[in-house]
């Protein structure tokens, strides 16, 4: 019986998306909690300072309705490390 899910080399794309979401959330939580353990300085800035990446919010006023769109991500070093680990593990297993 054939599987109907989208697959890449026998691996499920849905599993990759879930793994990336979990890795991103885990990296953000880890950065938030570990930031309090490090003293102020360049090491703390490197690991825990977030960079906002995304599309700024924009509002479309149609007269009878307002539509606001936008998305942004706060990226830290731990988020990048965990995302790379998730991708590696997805390809490896």
PDB file of N, CA, C and O in Angstrom:
ATOM      1  N   UNK A   1       0.845  -1.173   0.000  1.00  0.00           N
ATOM      2  CA  UNK A   1       0.000   0.000   0.000  1.00  0.00           C
ATOM      3  C   UNK A   1       0.893   1.239   0.000  1.00  0.00           C
ATOM      4  O   UNK A   1       1.823   1.334   0.801  1.00  0.00           O
ATOM      5  N   UNK A   2       0.618   2.176  -0.886  1.00  0.00           N
ATOM      6  CA  UNK A   2       1.433   3.377  -1.016  1.00  0.00           C
ATOM      7  C   UNK A   2       1.020   4.426  -0.001  1.00  0.00           C
ATOM      8  O   UNK A   2      -0.154   4.565   0.340  1.00  0.00           O
ATOM      9  N   UNK A   3       2.028   5.167   0.478  1.00  0.00           N
ATOM     10  CA  UNK A   3       1.768   6.273   1.387  1.00  0.00           C
ATOM     11  C   UNK A   3       1.366   7.502   0.566  1.00  0.00           C
ATOM     12  O   UNK A   3       1.922   7.735  -0.508  1.00  0.00           O
ATOM     13  N   UNK A   4       0.426   8.272   1.051  1.00  0.00           N
ATOM     14  CA  UNK A   4      -0.043   9.439   0.310  1.00  0.00           C
ATOM     15  C   UNK A   4       0.634  10.727   0.755  1.00  0.00           C
ATOM     16  O   UNK A   4       0.407  11.770   0.143  1.00  0.00           O
ATOM     17  N   UNK A   5       1.463  10.692   1.807  1.00  0.00           N
ATOM     18  CA  UNK A   5       2.132  11.894   2.286  1.00  0.00           C
ATOM     19  C   UNK A   5       3.286  12.305   1.386  1.00  0.00           C
ATOM     20  O   UNK A   5       3.819  11.488   0.636  1.00  0.00           O
ATOM     21  N   UNK A   6       3.664  13.560   1.463  1.00  0.00           N
ATOM     22  CA  UNK A   6       4.790  14.055   0.694  1.00  0.00           C
ATOM     23  C   UNK A   6       6.058  13.518   1.334  1.00  0.00           C
ATOM     24  O   UNK A   6       6.253  13.628   2.544  1.00  0.00           O
ATOM     25  N   UNK A   7       6.928  12.928   0.496  1.00  0.00           N
ATOM     26  CA  UNK A   7       8.121  12.290   1.030  1.00  0.00           C
ATOM     27  C   UNK A   7       9.339  12.728   0.216  1.00  0.00           C
ATOM     28  O   UNK A   7       9.226  13.064  -0.963  1.00  0.00           O
ATOM     29  N   UNK A   8      10.488  12.719   0.859  1.00  0.00           N
ATOM     30  CA  UNK A   8      11.751  13.030   0.194  1.00  0.00           C
ATOM     31  C   UNK A   8      12.744  11.943   0.568  1.00  0.00           C
ATOM     32  O   UNK A   8      13.263  11.935   1.684  1.00  0.00           O
ATOM     33  N   UNK A   9      13.009  11.042  -0.336  1.00  0.00           N
ATOM     34  CA  UNK A   9      13.968   9.975  -0.062  1.00  0.00           C
ATOM     35  C   UNK A   9      13.509   9.044   1.039  1.00  0.00           C
ATOM     36  O   UNK A   9      14.339   8.551   1.803  1.00  0.00           O
ATOM     37  N   UNK A  10      12.223   8.788   1.145  1.00  0.00           N
ATOM     38  CA  UNK A  10      11.709   7.911   2.180  1.00  0.00           C
ATOM     39  C   UNK A  10      11.393   8.617   3.489  1.00  0.00           C
ATOM     40  O   UNK A  10      10.908   7.985   4.427  1.00  0.00           O
ATOM     41  N   UNK A  11      11.656   9.904   3.568  1.00  0.00           N
ATOM     42  CA  UNK A  11      11.400  10.660   4.791  1.00  0.00           C
ATOM     43  C   UNK A  11      10.200  11.583   4.583  1.00  0.00           C
ATOM     44  O   UNK A  11       9.989  12.108   3.489  1.00  0.00           O
ATOM     45  N   UNK A  12       9.439  11.766   5.617  1.00  0.00           N
ATOM     46  CA  UNK A  12       8.259  12.612   5.548  1.00  0.00           C
ATOM     47  C   UNK A  12       8.634  14.080   5.695  1.00  0.00           C
ATOM     48  O   UNK A  12       9.369  14.450   6.610  1.00  0.00           O
ATOM     49  N   UNK A  13       8.126  14.918   4.789  1.00  0.00           N
ATOM     50  CA  UNK A  13       8.349  16.362   4.865  1.00  0.00           C
ATOM     51  C   UNK A  13       7.626  16.930   6.088  1.00  0.00           C
ATOM     52  O   UNK A  13       8.103  17.877   6.712  1.00  0.00           O
ATOM     53  N   UNK A  14       6.479  16.352   6.423  1.00  0.00           N
ATOM     54  CA  UNK A  14       5.737  16.801   7.605  1.00  0.00           C
ATOM     55  C   UNK A  14       6.539  16.620   8.873  1.00  0.00           C
ATOM     56  O   UNK A  14       6.485  17.457   9.774  1.00  0.00           O
ATOM     57  N   UNK A  15       7.291  15.518   8.948  1.00  0.00           N
ATOM     58  CA  UNK A  15       8.148  15.280  10.104  1.00  0.00           C
ATOM     59  C   UNK A  15       9.253  16.332  10.187  1.00  0.00           C
ATOM     60  O   UNK A  15       9.610  16.770  11.280  1.00  0.00           O
ATOM     61  N   UNK A  16       9.793  16.736   9.044  1.00  0.00           N
ATOM     62  CA  UNK A  16      10.816  17.782   9.034  1.00  0.00           C
ATOM     63  C   UNK A  16      10.237  19.102   9.531  1.00  0.00           C
ATOM     64  O   UNK A  16      10.878  19.800  10.316  1.00  0.00           O
ATOM     65  N   UNK A  17       9.046  19.449   9.087  1.00  0.00           N
ATOM     66  CA  UNK A  17       8.413  20.708   9.511  1.00  0.00           C
ATOM     67  C   UNK A  17       8.163  20.697  11.011  1.00  0.00           C
ATOM     68  O   UNK A  17       8.419  21.690  11.691  1.00  0.00           O
ATOM     69  N   UNK A  18       7.666  19.581  11.529  1.00  0.00           N
ATOM     70  CA  UNK A  18       7.431  19.470  12.976  1.00  0.00           C
ATOM     71  C   UNK A  18       8.745  19.565  13.732  1.00  0.00           C
ATOM     72  O   UNK A  18       8.822  20.234  14.762  1.00  0.00           O
ATOM     73  N   UNK A  19       9.791  18.892  13.223  1.00  0.00           N
ATOM     74  CA  UNK A  19      11.098  18.937  13.881  1.00  0.00           C
ATOM     75  C   UNK A  19      11.662  20.355  13.890  1.00  0.00           C
ATOM     76  O   UNK A  19      12.257  20.771  14.884  1.00  0.00           O
ATOM     77  N   UNK A  20      11.488  21.099  12.805  1.00  0.00           N
ATOM     78  CA  UNK A  20      11.985  22.476  12.752  1.00  0.00           C
ATOM     79  C   UNK A  20      11.203  23.387  13.696  1.00  0.00           C
ATOM     80  O   UNK A  20      11.787  24.267  14.328  1.00  0.00           O
ATOM     81  N   UNK A  21       9.901  23.187  13.799  1.00  0.00           N
ATOM     82  CA  UNK A  21       9.111  23.982  14.748  1.00  0.00           C
ATOM     83  C   UNK A  21       9.523  23.697  16.187  1.00  0.00           C
ATOM     84  O   UNK A  21       9.695  24.620  16.983  1.00  0.00           O
ATOM     85  N   UNK A  22       9.680  22.424  16.517  1.00  0.00           N
ATOM     86  CA  UNK A  22      10.089  22.057  17.877  1.00  0.00           C
ATOM     87  C   UNK A  22      11.493  22.588  18.171  1.00  0.00           C
ATOM     88  O   UNK A  22      11.747  23.082  19.270  1.00  0.00           O
ATOM     89  N   UNK A  23      12.405  22.491  17.203  1.00  0.00           N
ATOM     90  CA  UNK A  23      13.766  22.990  17.402  1.00  0.00           C
ATOM     91  C   UNK A  23      13.782  24.505  17.580  1.00  0.00           C
ATOM     92  O   UNK A  23      14.523  25.015  18.421  1.00  0.00           O
ATOM     93  N   UNK A  24      12.991  25.223  16.815  1.00  0.00           N
ATOM     94  CA  UNK A  24      12.934  26.680  16.943  1.00  0.00           C
ATOM     95  C   UNK A  24      12.370  27.126  18.277  1.00  0.00           C
ATOM     96  O   UNK A  24      12.900  28.038  18.911  1.00  0.00           O
ATOM     97  N   UNK A  25      11.295  26.481  18.702  1.00  0.00           N
ATOM     98  CA  UNK A  25      10.696  26.825  19.992  1.00  0.00           C
ATOM     99  C   UNK A  25      11.632  26.453  21.136  1.00  0.00           C
ATOM    100  O   UNK A  25      11.795  27.223  22.082  1.00  0.00           O
ATOM    101  N   UNK A  26      12.246  25.278  21.052  1.00  0.00           N
ATOM    102  CA  UNK A  26      13.178  24.842  22.094  1.00  0.00           C
ATOM    103  C   UNK A  26      14.389  25.770  22.179  1.00  0.00           C
ATOM    104  O   UNK A  26      14.848  26.095  23.274  1.00  0.00           O
ATOM    105  N   UNK A  27      14.905  26.193  21.033  1.00  0.00           N
ATOM    106  CA  UNK A  27      16.038  27.112  21.023  1.00  0.00           C
ATOM    107  C   UNK A  27      15.690  28.460  21.644  1.00  0.00           C
ATOM    108  O   UNK A  27      16.509  29.052  22.346  1.00  0.00           O
ATOM    109  N   UNK A  28      14.487  28.943  21.389  1.00  0.00           N
ATOM    110  CA  UNK A  28      14.061  30.208  21.987  1.00  0.00           C
ATOM    111  C   UNK A  28      13.924  30.090  23.499  1.00  0.00           C
ATOM    112  O   UNK A  28      14.357  30.973  24.240  1.00  0.00           O
ATOM    113  N   UNK A  29      13.322  28.998  23.952  1.00  0.00           N
ATOM    114  CA  UNK A  29      13.162  28.778  25.393  1.00  0.00           C
ATOM    115  C   UNK A  29      14.517  28.627  26.056  1.00  0.00           C
ATOM    116  O   UNK A  29      14.760  29.201  27.117  1.00  0.00           O
ATOM    117  N   UNK A  30      15.407  27.855  25.435  1.00  0.00           N
ATOM    118  CA  UNK A  30      16.753  27.648  25.982  1.00  0.00           C
ATOM    119  C   UNK A  30      17.507  28.972  26.071  1.00  0.00           C
ATOM    120  O   UNK A  30      18.163  29.245  27.076  1.00  0.00           O
ATOM    121  N   UNK A  31      17.418  29.792  25.031  1.00  0.00           N
ATOM    122  CA  UNK A  31      18.083  31.099  25.044  1.00  0.00           C
ATOM    123  C   UNK A  31      17.531  31.995  26.140  1.00  0.00           C
ATOM    124  O   UNK A  31      18.284  32.690  26.823  1.00  0.00           O
ATOM    125  N   UNK A  32      16.219  31.978  26.304  1.00  0.00           N
ATOM    126  CA  UNK A  32      15.584  32.830  27.304  1.00  0.00           C
ATOM    127  C   UNK A  32      16.037  32.473  28.716  1.00  0.00           C
ATOM    128  O   UNK A  32      16.358  33.357  29.510  1.00  0.00           O
ATOM    129  N   UNK A  33      16.065  31.182  29.028  1.00  0.00           N
ATOM    130  CA  UNK A  33      16.420  30.762  30.380  1.00  0.00           C
ATOM    131  C   UNK A  33      17.922  30.827  30.655  1.00  0.00           C
ATOM    132  O   UNK A  33      18.324  31.165  31.769  1.00  0.00           O
ATOM    133  N   UNK A  34      18.754  30.512  29.669  1.00  0.00           N
ATOM    134  CA  UNK A  34      20.199  30.528  29.890  1.00  0.00           C
ATOM    135  C   UNK A  34      20.784  31.939  29.880  1.00  0.00           C
ATOM    136  O   UNK A  34      21.886  32.147  30.388  1.00  0.00           O
ATOM    137  N   UNK A  35      20.076  32.900  29.318  1.00  0.00           N
ATOM    138  CA  UNK A  35      20.584  34.274  29.260  1.00  0.00           C
ATOM    139  C   UNK A  35      20.793  34.848  30.659  1.00  0.00           C
ATOM    140  O   UNK A  35      21.679  35.679  30.857  1.00  0.00           O
ATOM    141  N   UNK A  36      20.002  34.422  31.617  1.00  0.00           N
ATOM    142  CA  UNK A  36      20.152  34.922  32.977  1.00  0.00           C
ATOM    143  C   UNK A  36      21.374  34.381  33.701  1.00  0.00           C
ATOM    144  O   UNK A  36      21.777  34.939  34.721  1.00  0.00           O
ATOM    145  N   UNK A  37      21.970  33.313  33.198  1.00  0.00           N
ATOM    146  CA  UNK A  37      23.125  32.713  33.854  1.00  0.00           C
ATOM    147  C   UNK A  37      24.450  33.356  33.458  1.00  0.00           C
ATOM    148  O   UNK A  37      25.441  33.217  34.175  1.00  0.00           O
ATOM    149  N   UNK A  38      24.482  34.054  32.329  1.00  0.00           N
ATOM    150  CA  UNK A  38      25.728  34.623  31.827  1.00  0.00           C
ATOM    151  C   UNK A  38      25.844  36.091  32.220  1.00  0.00           C
ATOM    152  O   UNK A  38      24.849  36.816  32.194  1.00  0.00           O
ATOM    153  N   UNK A  39      27.044  36.540  32.582  1.00  0.00           N
ATOM    154  CA  UNK A  39      27.239  37.965  32.878  1.00  0.00           C
ATOM    155  C   UNK A  39      27.233  38.780  31.587  1.00  0.00           C
ATOM    156  O   UNK A  39      27.425  38.246  30.495  1.00  0.00           O
ATOM    157  N   UNK A  40      27.010  40.070  31.735  1.00  0.00           N
ATOM    158  CA  UNK A  40      27.013  40.951  30.575  1.00  0.00           C
ATOM    159  C   UNK A  40      28.376  40.925  29.913  1.00  0.00           C
ATOM    160  O   UNK A  40      29.403  40.916  30.592  1.00  0.00           O
ATOM    161  N   UNK A  41      28.387  40.913  28.599  1.00  0.00           N
ATOM    162  CA  UNK A  41      29.635  40.898  27.864  1.00  0.00           C
ATOM    163  C   UNK A  41      29.432  40.359  26.459  1.00  0.00           C
ATOM    164  O   UNK A  41      28.305  40.091  26.043  1.00  0.00           O
ATOM    165  N   UNK A  42      30.536  40.201  25.729  1.00  0.00           N
ATOM    166  CA  UNK A  42      30.430  39.772  24.326  1.00  0.00           C
ATOM    167  C   UNK A  42      29.928  38.342  24.152  1.00  0.00           C
ATOM    168  O   UNK A  42      29.262  38.043  23.160  1.00  0.00           O
ATOM    169  N   UNK A  43      30.234  37.453  25.098  1.00  0.00           N
ATOM    170  CA  UNK A  43      29.763  36.069  24.984  1.00  0.00           C
ATOM    171  C   UNK A  43      28.240  36.022  25.101  1.00  0.00           C
ATOM    172  O   UNK A  43      27.572  35.323  24.339  1.00  0.00           O
ATOM    173  N   UNK A  44      27.706  36.760  26.049  1.00  0.00           N
ATOM    174  CA  UNK A  44      26.248  36.804  26.213  1.00  0.00           C
ATOM    175  C   UNK A  44      25.592  37.424  24.986  1.00  0.00           C
ATOM    176  O   UNK A  44      24.557  36.944  24.524  1.00  0.00           O
ATOM    177  N   UNK A  45      26.183  38.479  24.462  1.00  0.00           N
ATOM    178  CA  UNK A  45      25.628  39.113  23.263  1.00  0.00           C
ATOM    179  C   UNK A  45      25.624  38.145  22.085  1.00  0.00           C
ATOM    180  O   UNK A  45      24.658  38.103  21.323  1.00  0.00           O
ATOM    181  N   UNK A  46      26.696  37.366  21.927  1.00  0.00           N
ATOM    182  CA  UNK A  46      26.784  36.439  20.795  1.00  0.00           C
ATOM    183  C   UNK A  46      25.715  35.347  20.874  1.00  0.00           C
ATOM    184  O   UNK A  46      25.049  35.051  19.882  1.00  0.00           O
ATOM    185  N   UNK A  47      25.556  34.756  22.042  1.00  0.00           N
ATOM    186  CA  UNK A  47      24.643  33.626  22.168  1.00  0.00           C
ATOM    187  C   UNK A  47      23.185  34.019  22.374  1.00  0.00           C
ATOM    188  O   UNK A  47      22.292  33.275  21.969  1.00  0.00           O
ATOM    189  N   UNK A  48      22.923  35.158  22.987  1.00  0.00           N
ATOM    190  CA  UNK A  48      21.561  35.436  23.435  1.00  0.00           C
ATOM    191  C   UNK A  48      20.912  36.664  22.825  1.00  0.00           C
ATOM    192  O   UNK A  48      19.725  36.889  23.059  1.00  0.00           O
ATOM    193  N   UNK A  49      21.621  37.456  22.067  1.00  0.00           N
ATOM    194  CA  UNK A  49      21.006  38.610  21.419  1.00  0.00           C
ATOM    195  C   UNK A  49      20.256  38.116  20.188  1.00  0.00           C
ATOM    196  O   UNK A  49      20.820  37.424  19.340  1.00  0.00           O
ATOM    197  N   UNK A  50      18.990  38.477  20.099  1.00  0.00           N
ATOM    198  CA  UNK A  50      18.181  38.006  18.977  1.00  0.00           C
ATOM    199  C   UNK A  50      18.171  39.032  17.848  1.00  0.00           C
ATOM    200  O   UNK A  50      18.272  40.239  18.068  1.00  0.00           O
ATOM    201  N   UNK A  51      18.046  38.512  16.651  1.00  0.00           N
ATOM    202  CA  UNK A  51      17.928  39.334  15.455  1.00  0.00           C
ATOM    203  C   UNK A  51      16.531  39.113  14.899  1.00  0.00           C
ATOM    204  O   UNK A  51      16.122  37.974  14.675  1.00  0.00           O
ATOM    205  N   UNK A  52      15.802  40.193  14.676  1.00  0.00           N
ATOM    206  CA  UNK A  52      14.451  40.102  14.134  1.00  0.00           C
ATOM    207  C   UNK A  52      14.537  39.986  12.611  1.00  0.00           C
ATOM    208  O   UNK A  52      15.102  40.855  11.947  1.00  0.00           O
ATOM    209  N   UNK A  53      13.972  38.909  12.068  1.00  0.00           N
ATOM    210  CA  UNK A  53      13.957  38.666  10.635  1.00  0.00           C
ATOM    211  C   UNK A  53      12.502  38.508  10.210  1.00  0.00           C
ATOM    212  O   UNK A  53      11.746  37.779  10.853  1.00  0.00           O
ATOM    213  N   UNK A  54      12.109  39.173   9.150  1.00  0.00           N
ATOM    214  CA  UNK A  54      10.744  38.990   8.682  1.00  0.00           C
ATOM    215  C   UNK A  54      10.228  40.154   7.865  1.00  0.00           C
ATOM    216  O   UNK A  54      10.979  41.015   7.407  1.00  0.00           O
ATOM    217  N   UNK A  55       8.924  40.146   7.700  1.00  0.00           N
ATOM    218  CA  UNK A  55       8.230  41.168   6.939  1.00  0.00           C
ATOM    219  C   UNK A  55       7.516  42.076   7.935  1.00  0.00           C
ATOM    220  O   UNK A  55       6.729  41.589   8.746  1.00  0.00           O
ATOM    221  N   UNK A  56       7.769  43.373   7.895  1.00  0.00           N
ATOM    222  CA  UNK A  56       7.095  44.259   8.856  1.00  0.00           C
ATOM    223  C   UNK A  56       5.583  44.255   8.631  1.00  0.00           C
ATOM    224  O   UNK A  56       5.106  43.976   7.531  1.00  0.00           O
ATOM    225  N   UNK A  57       4.845  44.569   9.689  1.00  0.00           N
ATOM    226  CA  UNK A  57       3.387  44.572   9.571  1.00  0.00           C
ATOM    227  C   UNK A  57       2.941  45.673   8.620  1.00  0.00           C
ATOM    228  O   UNK A  57       3.509  46.764   8.573  1.00  0.00           O
ATOM    229  N   UNK A  58       1.918  45.347   7.878  1.00  0.00           N
ATOM    230  CA  UNK A  58       1.354  46.326   6.984  1.00  0.00           C
ATOM    231  C   UNK A  58      -0.161  46.195   7.059  1.00  0.00           C
ATOM    232  O   UNK A  58      -0.695  45.087   7.093  1.00  0.00           O
ATOM    233  N   UNK A  59      -0.850  47.333   7.085  1.00  0.00           N
ATOM    234  CA  UNK A  59      -2.302  47.354   7.260  1.00  0.00           C
ATOM    235  C   UNK A  59      -2.971  47.846   5.984  1.00  0.00           C
ATOM    236  O   UNK A  59      -2.583  48.864   5.411  1.00  0.00           O
ATOM    237  N   UNK A  60      -3.973  47.110   5.558  1.00  0.00           N
ATOM    238  CA  UNK A  60      -4.775  47.476   4.396  1.00  0.00           C
ATOM    239  C   UNK A  60      -6.162  47.867   4.898  1.00  0.00           C
ATOM    240  O   UNK A  60      -6.900  47.037   5.429  1.00  0.00           O
ATOM    241  N   UNK A  61      -6.507  49.144   4.723  1.00  0.00           N
ATOM    242  CA  UNK A  61      -7.802  49.643   5.166  1.00  0.00           C
ATOM    243  C   UNK A  61      -8.753  49.645   3.975  1.00  0.00           C
ATOM    244  O   UNK A  61      -8.564  50.392   3.016  1.00  0.00           O
ATOM    245  N   UNK A  62      -9.784  48.795   4.048  1.00  0.00           N
ATOM    246  CA  UNK A  62     -10.749  48.681   2.952  1.00  0.00           C
ATOM    247  C   UNK A  62     -12.018  49.485   3.204  1.00  0.00           C
ATOM    248  O   UNK A  62     -12.970  49.391   2.429  1.00  0.00           O
ATOM    249  N   UNK A  63     -12.047  50.259   4.254  1.00  0.00           N
ATOM    250  CA  UNK A  63     -13.223  51.045   4.584  1.00  0.00           C
ATOM    251  C   UNK A  63     -14.140  50.306   5.541  1.00  0.00           C
ATOM    252  O   UNK A  63     -14.503  50.846   6.586  1.00  0.00           O
ATOM    253  N   UNK A  64     -14.516  49.100   5.208  1.00  0.00           N
ATOM    254  CA  UNK A  64     -15.386  48.302   6.067  1.00  0.00           C
ATOM    255  C   UNK A  64     -14.599  47.280   6.880  1.00  0.00           C
ATOM    256  O   UNK A  64     -15.139  46.670   7.803  1.00  0.00           O
ATOM    257  N   UNK A  65     -13.336  47.092   6.544  1.00  0.00           N
ATOM    258  CA  UNK A  65     -12.509  46.120   7.268  1.00  0.00           C
ATOM    259  C   UNK A  65     -11.044  46.518   7.174  1.00  0.00           C
ATOM    260  O   UNK A  65     -10.609  47.108   6.184  1.00  0.00           O
ATOM    261  N   UNK A  66     -10.298  46.190   8.205  1.00  0.00           N
ATOM    262  CA  UNK A  66      -8.859  46.380   8.203  1.00  0.00           C
ATOM    263  C   UNK A  66      -8.195  45.021   8.145  1.00  0.00           C
ATOM    264  O   UNK A  66      -8.593  44.100   8.858  1.00  0.00           O
ATOM    265  N   UNK A  67      -7.192  44.891   7.305  1.00  0.00           N
ATOM    266  CA  UNK A  67      -6.443  43.654   7.184  1.00  0.00           C
ATOM    267  C   UNK A  67      -4.995  43.957   7.517  1.00  0.00           C
ATOM    268  O   UNK A  67      -4.360  44.767   6.840  1.00  0.00           O
ATOM    269  N   UNK A  68      -4.460  43.316   8.557  1.00  0.00           N
ATOM    270  CA  UNK A  68      -3.081  43.526   8.975  1.00  0.00           C
ATOM    271  C   UNK A  68      -2.300  42.232   8.743  1.00  0.00           C
ATOM    272  O   UNK A  68      -2.685  41.167   9.225  1.00  0.00           O
ATOM    273  N   UNK A  69      -1.207  42.340   8.006  1.00  0.00           N
ATOM    274  CA  UNK A  69      -0.368  41.191   7.690  1.00  0.00           C
ATOM    275  C   UNK A  69       1.073  41.471   8.091  1.00  0.00           C
ATOM    276  O   UNK A  69       1.516  42.619   8.093  1.00  0.00           O
ATOM    277  N   UNK A  70       1.789  40.421   8.427  1.00  0.00           N
ATOM    278  CA  UNK A  70       3.205  40.535   8.745  1.00  0.00           C
ATOM    279  C   UNK A  70       3.659  39.308   9.508  1.00  0.00           C
ATOM    280  O   UNK A  70       2.851  38.614  10.125  1.00  0.00           O
ATOM    281  N   UNK A  71       4.937  39.045   9.464  1.00  0.00           N
ATOM    282  CA  UNK A  71       5.504  37.917  10.198  1.00  0.00           C
ATOM    283  C   UNK A  71       6.952  38.257  10.524  1.00  0.00           C
ATOM    284  O   UNK A  71       7.653  38.865   9.715  1.00  0.00           O
ATOM    285  N   UNK A  72       7.389  37.862  11.705  1.00  0.00           N
ATOM    286  CA  UNK A  72       8.788  38.071  12.065  1.00  0.00           C
ATOM    287  C   UNK A  72       9.243  36.944  12.973  1.00  0.00           C
ATOM    288  O   UNK A  72       8.442  36.341  13.687  1.00  0.00           O
ATOM    289  N   UNK A  73      10.517  36.671  12.938  1.00  0.00           N
ATOM    290  CA  UNK A  73      11.133  35.630  13.738  1.00  0.00           C
ATOM    291  C   UNK A  73      12.279  36.234  14.529  1.00  0.00           C
ATOM    292  O   UNK A  73      13.035  37.054  14.009  1.00  0.00           O
ATOM    293  N   UNK A  74      12.410  35.830  15.786  1.00  0.00           N
ATOM    294  CA  UNK A  74      13.548  36.238  16.609  1.00  0.00           C
ATOM    295  C   UNK A  74      14.559  35.090  16.559  1.00  0.00           C
ATOM    296  O   UNK A  74      14.308  34.010  17.094  1.00  0.00           O
ATOM    297  N   UNK A  75      15.686  35.327  15.921  1.00  0.00           N
ATOM    298  CA  UNK A  75      16.683  34.278  15.704  1.00  0.00           C
ATOM    299  C   UNK A  75      17.865  34.507  16.637  1.00  0.00           C
ATOM    300  O   UNK A  75      18.451  35.589  16.666  1.00  0.00           O
ATOM    301  N   UNK A  76      18.207  33.464  17.403  1.00  0.00           N
ATOM    302  CA  UNK A  76      19.385  33.487  18.264  1.00  0.00           C
ATOM    303  C   UNK A  76      20.320  32.368  17.833  1.00  0.00           C
ATOM    304  O   UNK A  76      19.972  31.536  16.995  1.00  0.00           O
ATOM    305  N   UNK A  77      21.505  32.358  18.414  1.00  0.00           N
ATOM    306  CA  UNK A  77      22.488  31.329  18.085  1.00  0.00           C
ATOM    307  C   UNK A  77      21.971  29.943  18.446  1.00  0.00           C
ATOM    308  O   UNK A  77      22.178  28.999  17.685  1.00  0.00           O
ATOM    309  N   UNK A  78      21.302  29.798  19.593  1.00  0.00           N
ATOM    310  CA  UNK A  78      20.787  28.499  19.993  1.00  0.00           C
ATOM    311  C   UNK A  78      19.695  28.014  19.041  1.00  0.00           C
ATOM    312  O   UNK A  78      19.593  26.814  18.786  1.00  0.00           O
ATOM    313  N   UNK A  79      18.893  28.909  18.521  1.00  0.00           N
ATOM    314  CA  UNK A  79      17.872  28.524  17.551  1.00  0.00           C
ATOM    315  C   UNK A  79      18.536  27.968  16.293  1.00  0.00           C
ATOM    316  O   UNK A  79      18.110  26.941  15.766  1.00  0.00           O
ATOM    317  N   UNK A  80      19.573  28.642  15.817  1.00  0.00           N
ATOM    318  CA  UNK A  80      20.280  28.181  14.620  1.00  0.00           C
ATOM    319  C   UNK A  80      20.921  26.822  14.865  1.00  0.00           C
ATOM    320  O   UNK A  80      20.833  25.935  14.016  1.00  0.00           O
ATOM    321  N   UNK A  81      21.566  26.649  16.018  1.00  0.00           N
ATOM    322  CA  UNK A  81      22.210  25.369  16.341  1.00  0.00           C
ATOM    323  C   UNK A  81      21.182  24.237  16.366  1.00  0.00           C
ATOM    324  O   UNK A  81      21.420  23.174  15.793  1.00  0.00           O
ATOM    325  N   UNK A  82      20.048  24.456  17.020  1.00  0.00           N
ATOM    326  CA  UNK A  82      19.033  23.408  17.110  1.00  0.00           C
ATOM    327  C   UNK A  82      18.355  23.144  15.767  1.00  0.00           C
ATOM    328  O   UNK A  82      17.979  22.005  15.491  1.00  0.00           O
ATOM    329  N   UNK A  83      18.191  24.156  14.933  1.00  0.00           N
ATOM    330  CA  UNK A  83      17.632  23.940  13.604  1.00  0.00           C
ATOM    331  C   UNK A  83      18.574  23.098  12.744  1.00  0.00           C
ATOM    332  O   UNK A  83      18.129  22.202  12.028  1.00  0.00           O
ATOM    333  N   UNK A  84      19.868  23.387  12.815  1.00  0.00           N
ATOM    334  CA  UNK A  84      20.853  22.598  12.067  1.00  0.00           C
ATOM    335  C   UNK A  84      20.868  21.160  12.571  1.00  0.00           C
ATOM    336  O   UNK A  84      20.957  20.227  11.773  1.00  0.00           O
ATOM    337  N   UNK A  85      20.782  20.970  13.887  1.00  0.00           N
ATOM    338  CA  UNK A  85      20.738  19.618  14.436  1.00  0.00           C
ATOM    339  C   UNK A  85      19.487  18.867  13.969  1.00  0.00           C
ATOM    340  O   UNK A  85      19.567  17.679  13.656  1.00  0.00           O
ATOM    341  N   UNK A  86      18.346  19.537  13.917  1.00  0.00           N
ATOM    342  CA  UNK A  86      17.109  18.898  13.474  1.00  0.00           C
ATOM    343  C   UNK A  86      17.211  18.469  12.015  1.00  0.00           C
ATOM    344  O   UNK A  86      16.794  17.366  11.660  1.00  0.00           O
ATOM    345  N   UNK A  87      17.756  19.324  11.179  1.00  0.00           N
ATOM    346  CA  UNK A  87      17.927  18.975   9.763  1.00  0.00           C
ATOM    347  C   UNK A  87      18.905  17.822   9.598  1.00  0.00           C
ATOM    348  O   UNK A  87      18.659  16.906   8.812  1.00  0.00           O
ATOM    349  N   UNK A  88      20.013  17.858  10.332  1.00  0.00           N
ATOM    350  CA  UNK A  88      20.990  16.769  10.277  1.00  0.00           C
ATOM    351  C   UNK A  88      20.356  15.442  10.702  1.00  0.00           C
ATOM    352  O   UNK A  88      20.542  14.424  10.035  1.00  0.00           O
ATOM    353  N   UNK A  89      19.612  15.451  11.807  1.00  0.00           N
ATOM    354  CA  UNK A  89      18.991  14.216  12.289  1.00  0.00           C
ATOM    355  C   UNK A  89      17.918  13.720  11.312  1.00  0.00           C
ATOM    356  O   UNK A  89      17.734  12.512  11.164  1.00  0.00           O
ATOM    357  N   UNK A  90      17.217  14.628  10.651  1.00  0.00           N
ATOM    358  CA  UNK A  90      16.218  14.230   9.671  1.00  0.00           C
ATOM    359  C   UNK A  90      16.874  13.519   8.486  1.00  0.00           C
ATOM    360  O   UNK A  90      16.369  12.503   8.008  1.00  0.00           O
ATOM    361  N   UNK A  91      18.009  14.061   8.012  1.00  0.00           N
ATOM    362  CA  UNK A  91      18.717  13.415   6.924  1.00  0.00           C
ATOM    363  C   UNK A  91      19.397  12.117   7.351  1.00  0.00           C
ATOM    364  O   UNK A  91      19.460  11.159   6.581  1.00  0.00           O
ATOM    365  N   UNK A  92      19.906  12.093   8.583  1.00  0.00           N
ATOM    366  CA  UNK A  92      20.656  10.931   9.069  1.00  0.00           C
ATOM    367  C   UNK A  92      19.753   9.741   9.321  1.00  0.00           C
ATOM    368  O   UNK A  92      20.110   8.611   8.988  1.00  0.00           O
ATOM    369  N   UNK A  93      18.599   9.977   9.900  1.00  0.00           N
ATOM    370  CA  UNK A  93      17.708   8.866  10.269  1.00  0.00           C
ATOM    371  C   UNK A  93      16.494   8.953   9.421  1.00  0.00           C
ATOM    372  O   UNK A  93      15.593   8.124   9.546  1.00  0.00           O
TER     373      UNK A  93
END
